[in-house]
Amino acid sequence: MNRKVAITYDRDADVMYLSFDDAKAEADEIEDGVFARYDHKTGRLAGFTIINFSKKFARKPREILIPART
């Protein structure tokens, strides 16, 4: 199955959104200011929201570990 990826950035709020689909999702904070969003019907990863994006990623690339839902 091909999933579309949409990436948007709100410069005023300094928030980056990465979405795989338009499903209604529940969010889990997986790291300070980093939220993994999961489709509430299927449990599949639906995207990410990263608050204070420029502060988190301006210095150097980071690795964020995403916990698997079971």
C-alpha positions as protocol buffer text, in pm:
chain_id: "A"
residue {
  index: 1
  type: MET
  ca { x: 0 y: 0 z: 0 }
}
residue {
  index: 2
  type: ASN
  ca { x: 137 y: 342 z: -96 }
}
residue {
  index: 3
  type: ARG
  ca { x: 90 y: 613 z: 161 }
}
residue {
  index: 4
  type: LYS
  ca { x: 121 y: 981 z: 83 }
}
residue {
  index: 5
  type: VAL
  ca { x: 343 y: 1189 z: 306 }
}
residue {
  index: 6
  type: ALA
  ca { x: 262 y: 1553 z: 379 }
}
residue {
  index: 7
  type: ILE
  ca { x: 507 y: 1778 z: 560 }
}
residue {
  index: 8
  type: THR
  ca { x: 402 y: 2123 z: 678 }
}
residue {
  index: 9
  type: TYR
  ca { x: 580 y: 2375 z: 894 }
}
residue {
  index: 10
  type: ASP
  ca { x: 414 y: 2654 z: 1090 }
}
residue {
  index: 11
  type: ARG
  ca { x: 691 y: 2912 z: 1119 }
}
residue {
  index: 12
  type: ASP
  ca { x: 503 y: 3134 z: 1366 }
}
residue {
  index: 13
  type: ALA
  ca { x: 435 y: 2845 z: 1606 }
}
residue {
  index: 14
  type: ASP
  ca { x: 763 y: 2665 z: 1517 }
}
residue {
  index: 15
  type: VAL
  ca { x: 576 y: 2336 z: 1474 }
}
residue {
  index: 16
  type: MET
  ca { x: 642 y: 2073 z: 1207 }
}
residue {
  index: 17
  type: TYR
  ca { x: 371 y: 1829 z: 1106 }
}
residue {
  index: 18
  type: LEU
  ca { x: 443 y: 1509 z: 915 }
}
residue {
  index: 19
  type: SER
  ca { x: 134 y: 1312 z: 815 }
}
residue {
  index: 20
  type: PHE
  ca { x: 97 y: 980 z: 635 }
}
residue {
  index: 21
  type: ASP
  ca { x: -279 y: 1005 z: 598 }
}
residue {
  index: 22
  type: ASP
  ca { x: -580 y: 1212 z: 706 }
}
residue {
  index: 23
  type: ALA
  ca { x: -706 y: 969 z: 968 }
}
residue {
  index: 24
  type: LYS
  ca { x: -827 y: 1097 z: 1302 }
}
residue {
  index: 25
  type: ALA
  ca { x: -538 y: 1026 z: 1533 }
}
residue {
  index: 26
  type: GLU
  ca { x: -443 y: 1003 z: 1896 }
}
residue {
  index: 27
  type: ALA
  ca { x: -106 y: 1141 z: 2000 }
}
residue {
  index: 28
  type: ASP
  ca { x: 154 y: 999 z: 2236 }
}
residue {
  index: 29
  type: GLU
  ca { x: 441 y: 1222 z: 2348 }
}
residue {
  index: 30
  type: ILE
  ca { x: 746 y: 1006 z: 2276 }
}
residue {
  index: 31
  type: GLU
  ca { x: 1004 y: 1269 z: 2367 }
}
residue {
  index: 32
  type: ASP
  ca { x: 977 y: 1623 z: 2502 }
}
residue {
  index: 33
  type: GLY
  ca { x: 774 y: 1811 z: 2240 }
}
residue {
  index: 34
  type: VAL
  ca { x: 768 y: 1519 z: 1993 }
}
residue {
  index: 35
  type: PHE
  ca { x: 435 y: 1347 z: 1938 }
}
residue {
  index: 36
  type: ALA
  ca { x: 367 y: 1030 z: 1742 }
}
residue {
  index: 37
  type: ARG
  ca { x: 12 y: 1027 z: 1609 }
}
residue {
  index: 38
  type: TYR
  ca { x: -169 y: 695 z: 1565 }
}
residue {
  index: 39
  type: ASP
  ca { x: -490 y: 620 z: 1375 }
}
residue {
  index: 40
  type: HIS
  ca { x: -742 y: 560 z: 1651 }
}
residue {
  index: 41
  type: LYS
  ca { x: -917 y: 284 z: 1453 }
}
residue {
  index: 42
  type: THR
  ca { x: -620 y: 81 z: 1330 }
}
residue {
  index: 43
  type: GLY
  ca { x: -338 y: 181 z: 1564 }
}
residue {
  index: 44
  type: ARG
  ca { x: -114 y: 252 z: 1263 }
}
residue {
  index: 45
  type: LEU
  ca { x: 131 y: 540 z: 1277 }
}
residue {
  index: 46
  type: ALA
  ca { x: -40 y: 838 z: 1113 }
}
residue {
  index: 47
  type: GLY
  ca { x: 231 y: 1101 z: 1157 }
}
residue {
  index: 48
  type: PHE
  ca { x: 434 y: 1320 z: 1387 }
}
residue {
  index: 49
  type: THR
  ca { x: 409 y: 1663 z: 1541 }
}
residue {
  index: 50
  type: ILE
  ca { x: 728 y: 1832 z: 1659 }
}
residue {
  index: 51
  type: ILE
  ca { x: 698 y: 2142 z: 1877 }
}
residue {
  index: 52
  type: ASN
  ca { x: 990 y: 2391 z: 1882 }
}
residue {
  index: 53
  type: PHE
  ca { x: 1115 y: 2224 z: 1565 }
}
residue {
  index: 54
  type: SER
  ca { x: 1388 y: 2475 z: 1478 }
}
residue {
  index: 55
  type: LYS
  ca { x: 1534 y: 2461 z: 1829 }
}
residue {
  index: 56
  type: LYS
  ca { x: 1540 y: 2081 z: 1829 }
}
residue {
  index: 57
  type: PHE
  ca { x: 1695 y: 2036 z: 1484 }
}
residue {
  index: 58
  type: ALA
  ca { x: 1890 y: 2356 z: 1410 }
}
residue {
  index: 59
  type: ARG
  ca { x: 2214 y: 2240 z: 1568 }
}
residue {
  index: 60
  type: LYS
  ca { x: 2255 y: 1893 z: 1426 }
}
residue {
  index: 61
  type: PRO
  ca { x: 2044 y: 1603 z: 1303 }
}
residue {
  index: 62
  type: ARG
  ca { x: 1889 y: 1395 z: 1577 }
}
residue {
  index: 63
  type: GLU
  ca { x: 1761 y: 1045 z: 1600 }
}
residue {
  index: 64
  type: ILE
  ca { x: 1414 y: 998 z: 1746 }
}
residue {
  index: 65
  type: LEU
  ca { x: 1313 y: 649 z: 1849 }
}
residue {
  index: 66
  type: ILE
  ca { x: 949 y: 562 z: 1786 }
}
residue {
  index: 67
  type: PRO
  ca { x: 804 y: 300 z: 2017 }
}
residue {
  index: 68
  type: ALA
  ca { x: 602 y: 31 z: 1840 }
}
residue {
  index: 69
  type: ARG
  ca { x: 243 y: -5 z: 1946 }
}
residue {
  index: 70
  type: THR
  ca { x: 110 y: -353 z: 2003 }
}
